[in-house]
């Protein structure tokens, strides 16, 4: 029988990936440190470690969508977020093969290629195209895998279509811009979510955990949707789920 991915296997992949991305990380770290000399530094593969509650830290994922990158697929992006006292304050997502860039800063709105973005205006969940990603680091978050499967079963009959279009952060940004009508994911995934969450909030989307509380680092799930759709989708996602027991 196929064996599940173990923490040991993941650690081996993480080491190999770090060697591949190290030159790019070095360039980004040098340039970002020049902008904020006192800011700390964290990377995507450290995503289950708690962010510092105080001070500034750069959360960087050189390739969000590493699987697609390795497979020669175009759906990947560079993700940067400046986090202050545990909350994202600035974010950049750049998809080099699409030639597109999302930007956001706290209190200053969100843009794609310098044009403001807004979430979907749809009101009928049956007409929506929603997206999700598989929970990260499954070996360390087995309950997230269960919730992901359960929620997908609940959502599929109630929406127009469900897609997984690659990098988590980019899918959240596309939900913020109305290309997708909503995005959800179970499991803790802070460094992949921080940049997208800020872009979504600044675009006017509702960004919560699966209890309907404002999303923050450390949450075990995320839902991003317009105010028209969020409550309905949250009800669908959490029917019979662990979050509201």
C-alpha positions as a Markdown table, in Angstrom:
| # | Residue | x | y | z |
|---|---|---|---|---|
| 1 | Unk | 0.0 | 0.0 | 0.0 |
| 2 | Unk | 1.2 | 3.6 | -0.6 |
| 3 | Unk | 2.6 | 5.1 | 2.5 |
| 4 | Unk | 1.5 | 8.5 | 3.8 |
| 5 | Unk | 4.0 | 11.4 | 3.6 |
| 6 | Unk | 5.8 | 11.6 | 6.9 |
| 7 | Unk | 7.4 | 14.5 | 8.7 |
| 8 | Unk | 10.8 | 12.9 | 7.9 |
| 9 | Unk | 10.1 | 12.8 | 4.2 |
| 10 | Unk | 8.9 | 16.4 | 4.3 |
| 11 | Unk | 12.0 | 17.5 | 6.1 |
| 12 | Unk | 14.1 | 15.9 | 3.3 |
| 13 | Unk | 12.1 | 17.8 | 0.7 |
| 14 | Unk | 12.5 | 21.0 | 2.7 |
| 15 | Unk | 16.3 | 20.7 | 2.8 |
| 16 | Unk | 16.5 | 20.1 | -1.0 |
| 17 | Unk | 14.1 | 23.0 | -1.7 |
| 18 | Unk | 16.1 | 25.4 | 0.5 |
| 19 | Unk | 19.3 | 24.6 | -1.5 |
| 20 | Unk | 17.4 | 25.4 | -4.7 |
| 21 | Unk | 16.0 | 28.7 | -3.6 |
| 22 | Unk | 18.9 | 29.9 | -1.5 |
| 23 | Unk | 20.4 | 32.3 | -4.0 |
| 24 | Unk | 17.0 | 34.0 | -4.5 |
| 25 | Unk | 16.4 | 34.2 | -0.8 |
| 26 | Unk | 19.8 | 35.8 | -0.3 |
| 27 | Unk | 19.0 | 38.6 | -2.8 |
| 28 | Unk | 15.6 | 39.3 | -1.3 |
| 29 | Unk | 16.9 | 39.2 | 2.3 |
| 30 | Unk | 19.7 | 41.7 | 1.4 |
| 31 | Unk | 17.3 | 44.1 | -0.3 |
| 32 | Unk | 14.5 | 43.8 | 2.2 |
| 33 | Unk | 16.8 | 44.1 | 5.2 |
| 34 | Unk | 18.0 | 47.4 | 3.7 |
| 35 | Unk | 14.4 | 48.7 | 3.7 |
| 36 | Unk | 13.7 | 47.6 | 7.3 |
| 37 | Unk | 17.0 | 46.9 | 9.0 |
| 38 | Unk | 15.4 | 45.8 | 12.3 |
| 39 | Unk | 12.8 | 43.4 | 10.8 |
| 40 | Unk | 13.1 | 39.7 | 11.4 |
| 41 | Unk | 12.9 | 37.0 | 8.8 |
| 42 | Unk | 10.8 | 33.9 | 8.2 |
| 43 | Unk | 10.3 | 31.7 | 5.3 |
| 44 | Unk | 7.4 | 29.6 | 3.9 |
| 45 | Unk | 8.7 | 26.2 | 5.1 |
| 46 | Unk | 8.7 | 27.5 | 8.7 |
| 47 | Unk | 5.0 | 28.2 | 8.5 |
| 48 | Unk | 3.9 | 26.2 | 11.5 |
| 49 | Unk | 6.2 | 28.2 | 13.8 |
| 50 | Unk | 4.5 | 31.0 | 15.7 |
| 51 | Unk | 5.1 | 34.5 | 14.5 |
| 52 | Unk | 6.5 | 36.9 | 17.0 |
| 53 | Unk | 3.7 | 38.8 | 18.8 |
| 54 | Unk | 5.8 | 42.0 | 18.8 |
| 55 | Unk | 8.0 | 43.8 | 16.3 |
| 56 | Unk | 8.4 | 43.4 | 12.6 |
| 57 | Unk | 9.2 | 40.4 | 10.5 |
| 58 | Unk | 9.3 | 39.7 | 6.8 |
| 59 | Unk | 7.3 | 36.6 | 5.7 |
| 60 | Unk | 8.7 | 35.4 | 2.4 |
| 61 | Unk | 7.8 | 32.6 | 0.1 |
| 62 | Unk | 10.1 | 32.7 | -2.9 |
| 63 | Unk | 7.9 | 30.3 | -4.8 |
| 64 | Unk | 4.3 | 29.9 | -3.5 |
| 65 | Unk | 3.2 | 27.0 | -5.7 |
| 66 | Unk | 6.5 | 25.1 | -5.6 |
| 67 | Unk | 4.8 | 21.9 | -6.9 |
| 68 | Unk | 3.6 | 23.7 | -10.0 |
| 69 | Unk | 7.1 | 25.3 | -10.5 |
| 70 | Unk | 8.8 | 21.9 | -10.2 |
| 71 | Unk | 6.2 | 20.4 | -12.7 |
| 72 | Unk | 6.7 | 23.1 | -15.2 |
| 73 | Unk | 3.3 | 24.7 | -14.7 |
| 74 | Unk | 2.8 | 28.5 | -14.7 |
| 75 | Unk | 0.7 | 28.9 | -11.6 |
| 76 | Unk | 3.3 | 30.1 | -9.0 |
| 77 | Unk | 4.2 | 33.4 | -7.5 |
| 78 | Unk | 6.6 | 35.2 | -5.2 |
| 79 | Unk | 4.9 | 36.2 | -1.9 |
| 80 | Unk | 6.1 | 38.9 | 0.5 |
| 81 | Unk | 4.4 | 40.3 | 3.6 |
| 82 | Unk | 5.7 | 42.7 | 6.2 |
| 83 | Unk | 4.2 | 41.7 | 9.5 |
| 84 | Unk | 4.0 | 44.1 | 12.5 |
| 85 | Unk | 3.0 | 42.9 | 15.9 |
| 86 | Unk | 1.5 | 39.7 | 14.4 |
| 87 | Unk | -0.6 | 41.5 | 11.7 |
| 88 | Unk | 0.3 | 42.0 | 8.0 |
| 89 | Unk | 0.9 | 45.7 | 7.1 |
| 90 | Unk | 2.2 | 45.4 | 3.5 |
| 91 | Unk | 2.0 | 42.7 | 0.9 |
| 92 | Unk | 3.3 | 41.9 | -2.6 |
| 93 | Unk | 2.4 | 39.0 | -4.8 |
| 94 | Unk | 4.2 | 38.7 | -8.2 |
| 95 | Unk | 3.4 | 36.0 | -10.8 |
| 96 | Unk | 6.4 | 36.2 | -13.2 |
| 97 | Unk | 4.9 | 34.0 | -16.0 |
| 98 | Unk | 1.6 | 35.9 | -15.9 |
| 99 | Unk | 3.3 | 39.2 | -15.6 |
| 100 | Unk | 0.9 | 40.4 | -12.9 |
| 101 | Unk | 1.4 | 41.9 | -9.4 |
| 102 | Unk | -0.9 | 42.4 | -6.5 |
| 103 | Unk | 0.0 | 45.1 | -3.9 |
| 104 | Unk | -1.6 | 46.1 | -0.6 |
| 105 | Unk | -0.8 | 48.2 | 2.4 |
| 106 | Unk | -2.9 | 48.5 | 5.5 |
| 107 | Unk | -5.4 | 51.4 | 5.1 |
| 108 | Unk | -4.4 | 52.0 | 1.5 |
| 109 | Unk | -6.4 | 49.5 | -0.5 |
| 110 | Unk | -5.3 | 46.7 | -2.9 |
| 111 | Unk | -4.4 | 46.7 | -6.5 |
| 112 | Unk | -3.5 | 44.4 | -9.4 |
| 113 | Unk | -1.1 | 46.0 | -11.8 |
| 114 | Unk | -1.9 | 49.4 | -10.2 |
| 115 | Unk | -5.7 | 49.1 | -10.7 |
| 116 | Unk | -7.9 | 48.8 | -7.6 |
| 117 | Unk | -9.5 | 45.4 | -7.1 |
| 118 | Unk | -12.9 | 44.4 | -5.5 |
| 119 | Unk | -14.5 | 41.1 | -4.6 |
| 120 | Unk | -17.3 | 39.4 | -6.5 |
| 121 | Unk | -20.7 | 41.0 | -6.6 |
| 122 | Unk | -22.5 | 37.6 | -7.0 |
| 123 | Unk | -25.2 | 36.8 | -4.5 |
| 124 | Unk | -26.3 | 33.2 | -5.6 |
| 125 | Unk | -23.9 | 30.5 | -4.3 |
| 126 | Unk | -25.1 | 28.2 | -7.1 |
| 127 | Unk | -23.4 | 30.5 | -9.6 |
| 128 | Unk | -20.1 | 30.8 | -7.8 |
| 129 | Unk | -16.7 | 29.5 | -8.8 |
| 130 | Unk | -14.8 | 28.9 | -5.5 |
| 131 | Unk | -11.3 | 27.6 | -4.8 |
| 132 | Unk | -9.5 | 25.7 | -2.1 |
| 133 | Unk | -6.0 | 24.4 | -1.4 |
| 134 | Unk | -5.0 | 21.2 | 0.3 |
| 135 | Unk | -3.9 | 21.7 | 3.9 |
| 136 | Unk | -0.1 | 22.2 | 4.3 |
| 137 | Unk | 2.1 | 19.8 | 6.1 |
| 138 | Unk | -0.5 | 17.1 | 6.4 |
| 139 | Unk | 1.7 | 14.8 | 8.5 |
| 140 | Unk | 1.7 | 17.5 | 11.2 |
| 141 | Unk | -2.0 | 18.5 | 10.8 |
| 142 | Unk | -4.0 | 15.3 | 10.2 |
| 143 | Unk | -7.3 | 16.8 | 11.4 |
| 144 | Unk | -7.0 | 19.4 | 8.6 |
| 145 | Unk | -7.1 | 16.7 | 6.0 |
| 146 | Unk | -10.3 | 15.3 | 7.4 |
| 147 | Unk | -11.9 | 18.8 | 7.5 |
| 148 | Unk | -10.8 | 19.5 | 3.9 |
| 149 | Unk | -12.5 | 16.3 | 2.6 |
| 150 | Unk | -15.6 | 16.9 | 4.6 |
| 151 | Unk | -16.0 | 20.5 | 3.5 |
| 152 | Unk | -15.4 | 19.7 | -0.1 |
| 153 | Unk | -18.2 | 17.1 | 0.0 |
| 154 | Unk | -20.5 | 19.8 | 1.6 |
| 155 | Unk | -19.5 | 22.5 | -0.9 |
| 156 | Unk | -19.6 | 20.7 | -4.3 |
| 157 | Unk | -23.4 | 20.3 | -4.6 |
| 158 | Unk | -24.0 | 23.9 | -3.6 |
| 159 | Unk | -21.7 | 25.9 | -5.9 |
| 160 | Unk | -21.1 | 26.2 | -9.6 |
| 161 | Unk | -17.6 | 24.7 | -9.5 |
| 162 | Unk | -14.6 | 24.2 | -7.1 |
| 163 | Unk | -11.1 | 24.6 | -8.3 |
| 164 | Unk | -7.5 | 24.5 | -7.0 |
| 165 | Unk | -5.6 | 26.9 | -9.1 |
| 166 | Unk | -2.2 | 26.6 | -7.5 |
| 167 | Unk | -0.5 | 29.0 | -5.1 |
| 168 | Unk | -2.6 | 29.7 | -2.0 |
| 169 | Unk | -1.8 | 33.4 | -1.7 |
| 170 | Unk | -2.6 | 34.0 | -5.4 |
| 171 | Unk | -6.0 | 32.3 | -5.2 |
| 172 | Unk | -6.9 | 34.5 | -2.2 |
| 173 | Unk | -5.9 | 37.6 | -4.1 |
| 174 | Unk | -8.0 | 36.4 | -7.1 |
| 175 | Unk | -10.9 | 36.0 | -4.7 |
| 176 | Unk | -10.2 | 39.6 | -3.5 |
| 177 | Unk | -10.3 | 40.7 | -7.2 |
| 178 | Unk | -13.5 | 38.8 | -8.1 |
| 179 | Unk | -11.8 | 36.4 | -10.5 |
| 180 | Unk | -12.8 | 33.8 | -8.0 |
| 181 | Unk | -15.9 | 34.2 | -5.8 |
| 182 | Unk | -14.4 | 32.7 | -2.7 |
| 183 | Unk | -11.5 | 30.8 | -1.3 |
| 184 | Unk | -11.3 | 28.5 | 1.8 |
| 185 | Unk | -8.7 | 26.2 | 3.3 |
| 186 | Unk | -8.3 | 24.2 | 6.5 |
| 187 | Unk | -5.1 | 23.9 | 8.4 |
| 188 | Unk | -2.6 | 26.4 | 9.8 |
| 189 | Unk | -0.6 | 28.0 | 7.0 |
| 190 | Unk | 0.4 | 31.5 | 8.2 |
| 191 | Unk | 3.2 | 32.5 | 5.9 |
| 192 | Unk | 1.2 | 31.4 | 2.8 |
| 193 | Unk | -1.9 | 33.3 | 4.0 |
| 194 | Unk | -0.6 | 36.6 | 5.4 |
| 195 | Unk | 0.0 | 38.4 | 2.1 |
| 196 | Unk | -3.2 | 37.2 | 0.5 |
| 197 | Unk | -5.3 | 38.0 | 3.6 |
| 198 | Unk | -4.1 | 41.6 | 3.7 |
| 199 | Unk | -4.9 | 42.0 | 0.0 |
| 200 | Unk | -8.4 | 40.6 | 0.5 |
| 201 | Unk | -9.1 | 42.8 | 3.5 |
| 202 | Unk | -7.9 | 45.9 | 1.7 |
| 203 | Unk | -10.0 | 45.0 | -1.3 |
| 204 | Unk | -13.1 | 44.8 | 0.9 |
| 205 | Unk | -13.6 | 41.0 | 1.2 |
| 206 | Unk | -14.6 | 39.4 | 4.4 |
| 207 | Unk | -11.6 | 37.3 | 5.8 |
| 208 | Unk | -12.4 | 35.0 | 8.7 |
| 209 | Unk | -11.5 | 31.7 | 10.3 |
| 210 | Unk | -14.0 | 28.8 | 10.3 |
| 211 | Unk | -15.7 | 30.1 | 13.4 |
| 212 | Unk | -16.5 | 33.4 | 11.6 |
| 213 | Unk | -14.0 | 35.4 | 13.6 |
| 214 | Unk | -11.6 | 37.8 | 11.9 |
| 215 | Unk | -8.7 | 35.7 | 10.6 |
| 216 | Unk | -5.3 | 36.1 | 12.3 |
| 217 | Unk | -2.0 | 34.2 | 12.2 |
| 218 | Unk | -2.4 | 30.9 | 14.1 |
| 219 | Unk | -6.0 | 30.1 | 12.9 |
| 220 | Unk | -6.8 | 26.6 | 11.8 |
| 221 | Unk | -8.6 | 27.7 | 8.7 |
| 222 | Unk | -9.6 | 30.6 | 6.5 |
| 223 | Unk | -12.5 | 31.7 | 4.4 |
| 224 | Unk | -12.3 | 34.7 | 2.0 |
| 225 | Unk | -15.5 | 35.9 | 0.2 |
| 226 | Unk | -17.6 | 39.0 | -0.4 |
| 227 | Unk | -20.0 | 40.2 | 2.2 |
| 228 | Unk | -22.8 | 38.9 | -0.1 |
| 229 | Unk | -21.5 | 35.3 | 0.0 |
| 230 | Unk | -19.4 | 34.9 | 3.2 |
| 231 | Unk | -22.2 | 34.0 | 5.6 |
| 232 | Unk | -23.8 | 31.5 | 3.3 |
| 233 | Unk | -20.5 | 29.8 | 2.4 |
| 234 | Unk | -19.4 | 29.7 | 6.0 |
| 235 | Unk | -22.7 | 27.8 | 6.9 |
| 236 | Unk | -22.1 | 25.3 | 4.1 |
| 237 | Unk | -18.5 | 24.7 | 5.0 |
| 238 | Unk | -19.1 | 24.2 | 8.7 |
| 239 | Unk | -22.2 | 21.9 | 8.5 |
| 240 | Unk | -21.3 | 18.9 | 10.6 |
| 241 | Unk | -17.8 | 20.1 | 11.0 |
| 242 | Unk | -15.4 | 20.2 | 14.0 |
| 243 | Unk | -15.2 | 24.0 | 14.1 |
| 244 | Unk | -18.7 | 24.7 | 15.5 |
| 245 | Unk | -19.2 | 21.6 | 17.7 |
